Amino acid sequence: MATLTTIFILIVALLHFYIMYFEMFAFTKPRTLKTFNMTKEKAENGKELAANQGLYNGFLAAGLVWSVLYPDPIIGLQIALFFLSCVVIAALYGAATVSKRIFFAQGMPAIIALILTIITM
């Protein structure tokens, strides 16, 4: 796997581990409330759903790390294609239903990593 491709895949993975942390463990904290533009009450009411969503972000991140660590680079790239495609689809859905910022924050790094992955193949 090319170094630049690996770097971008890991950036997307780190971003999703970070999102997982916010959604699973810090959803009602002041910084998270500000990031997601929510009231404490709204966060308290939705923290179980956010934790579930955070778990899925963790799975995406874990899959991306797995793609980089996989011993066969061709299969690693195929794994990366799958998980990056999932991230892009989730970002498009989030942008359409929640906030356009999601596309730029999550989708753009994943699209760059996806393009690099395709070029590397």
N, C-alpha and C positions, 0 to 999 in steps of 0.2 A: 504494500500500500504506500503510495507517495506520501512524503512527509507533510506537505500542505493539506492534503486530503485528511490525513490522520488528525492534524491540528484542528481543522474545522469540525470534524466529527466529534472530537473531544470537547470543543467549545459548546456544541449543541448539547452534548451529554451533561456537561457541568451546568449549563443553563437550566436543564430540566431537573437535575438534582437540587438546584437552588429553588426552583419553583416548587418542587416536592416539599422541601423544608418549610417554605412559607405556607403551603396549603395544609400540610399535615401537623406541623408543630407550632406554628406561629401565626395562625390565621386570625386570632383575636388581638394580636399585639399592635401597638400604635403604628409601627412602620408598615406592617401589612395593610392595616386599614387605610393608610395614606396611599400606598401603592395601588390598591384595588378600589380606592375612592368609595369606602364603605363606612357605615356607622358601626359602632361596637355592637349594638343590638342586632343589626343585620348579620354581622359576622358570627355572633353567638348562635343565631337561628340556622345558619348554613354551615357551621363548622364540620359536621359529620359528612355532608356532601363534598365539602372542600377537601377533607382528608381522603375521601375515596378518589377524588380527582387527582390529588397529589400522589396517591399510590400509583395511578396509571402513568403519571409523569416520571415516577421512579422506574417503572418498568421500561419506558422508552429510553431513559438514560442508561439503564443496565444493558439493554439490547445494543445500544451504540457502543458502550465500552466492550461488550462481548465481541462486536464486529471488529474492533481494533486488535483485540487480544487473540482472536481465532488464529490457530497455527497455519491454516491454508489461506493465503491472502485473497485468492479468487472467491472462496466461500465467504470470507470476511467482508469483501466488497458487496456480495449479494445480501448478506445480513444487513449491512449498512444501508443498502438501497431500500430494503423493506422498512427499517425503522425510521429512516429519514423521510420516506414517503408518508409514513404514519404521522410524523411531526408536521409535515407540510399540510396534510389534510386537516389535522386538528387545528392548526393555525388559521387555515382558511375558514373553517367552521366557526372558530372563536371570533374571528374578525367579522364574520357575517352576523353573528348572533349576540356578541357581547361588546367588543370594542375593536376598532380598526388598528389600535396600537398592538394588539396581539399578533397581527400579521407581520408587523415590522420587528417586534421584539423576539418572536419565536420563529416565524415563517422565513424571514430573510436569511438568518444564519443557516437554517436547514436547507433552504434552496441553494445557497452557495455551496454547502457541503455536498448536496445531492449532485449538483453540476460537476463538482470536482471528482466525485465518486464515479460518475458516468465517464468522464474524460479519462480517468485512471484505468478504467476497464479496457 
